[in-house]
Amino acid sequence: MATTSMDLSSNIMDLPCEVFADILTRLPLKHVHQLQTVSKLWLTNISTPHFKILYNMKSMTRPRALVVQESDQTYSASGLGPTSRIITISTMDLVSDNIKIQRDHLSFKIVRREYSFRVSSNLIIFQHKVCNLMTREIINLPNNSSYPSFCFDVAYIPSTNTYKIVHLFRCTKIVGTRGVLEIGFESITLKDGGPIPTSWQSVARKEYFSYLIDATCVDGVMYWLVRMMEGTHIISMESENEEFLTISCPKGDDHTLFGQGQLADLNGKLCLAYYSKELSRMSLFLLKDHTTNQTWVKEYDINLSGMGDWVRIVGYVPLEGNNGDILINGKMPFRYNIKEKRGRKLQKSNVNYTCLYYDRCFTLERTRLPLPAVERLRVRDLPSKTTSKCEIL
């Protein structure tokens, strides 16, 4: 007698709960969404906070590269930045050396100037809007600040399956006569299924710097690399308790030969990378203790001959054991193996920007997403006073 899908479902559900959950956490998230429709029991098990946290933690070991490409840019007569552009979001599988772009995400058009476009922790932030790439939701963030925006940054907190978005804004005064800005902070926390907060929570902190060089998040801690007249330093903020620290940059190397530096998450450690086109070399420093001793160790010197002027670390790709590859983007993708301490150039691709992407069980609003809903892009109506708009293609 043929085995029916109901019989198969029942047999699988006879497994211990931890075995059943372990099987599902090994699947791509789009397949997990499909399995929600098998039965109410499957939907209940997949929808529990415990399963979502377990799935999200395991997905950290299998990242993909997120590809952000810009096209069809139009400019005003003044030429000060694009007045519109098409943003295409795709992914790249990092399992094989022959990287192929998989166009399985979304494209949208941003109209009018947009300087705050940022991809961070699987979310896209642009002009007080947030887009969840997996569920293809786009919603409005609170827009009730009385100060001009400086930038947005995002931290993901695995233990609670929440995102914290931090909004940096320029205060009205400029300190002294050296162009130092006074920067304020406010935050909101996005919970799985919502609701979306209606206002920002003020953070009791002000920072002073000339400009922001780079930013990243490592293990729930946000880091900003900033420049002052006397040099550069790093500002950190714990996303859960919102405690701040100031971290000195590593000493000893002649950084005047290098660029301004880049921050990156390398296997759960903060990395400060300096790249020199003249030396065709990137030096990577890892922060061993960010609270008390603030110890930097120079771990890698990577030869990047022929990689061009603009070179950035994409992230860390874990392999078997304690081994892994550092993925670097320049004229072509480059993978540097930390165990063998040697790199290899990959197939050249026309990519504007990349970062690492992880499947995560998370929705911005409390909406169940069976397969048909995942295949479409949902957009909440934007208020009439919005100064830029997003057209879904």
Secondary structure, DSSP 8 states (H G I E B T S, - for coil): ----HHHHHHHHHTS-HHHHHHHHTTS-HHHHHHHTTS-HHHHHHHTSHHHHHHHHHHHTTS-EEEEEEEEEEEE-TT-SSEEEEEEEEEEE--SSSS--EEEEEEEEEEES-----EEETTEEE-SSEEEETTTTEEEE-----SS-EEEEEEEEETTTTEEEEEEEEEEEEEETTTTEEEEEEEEEEEETT----SS-EEEEEEEEESEEEEEEEETTEEEEEEEETTEEEEEEEETTT--EEEEE---SS-GGGS-S-EEEEETTEEEEEEEETTTTEEEEEEES-TTTT--EEEEEEEE-TT--S--EEEEEEE-STT-EEEEEESSSEEEEETTTTEEEE------SEEEEE------SSS----HHHHTS-EE----TT-SSEEEE-
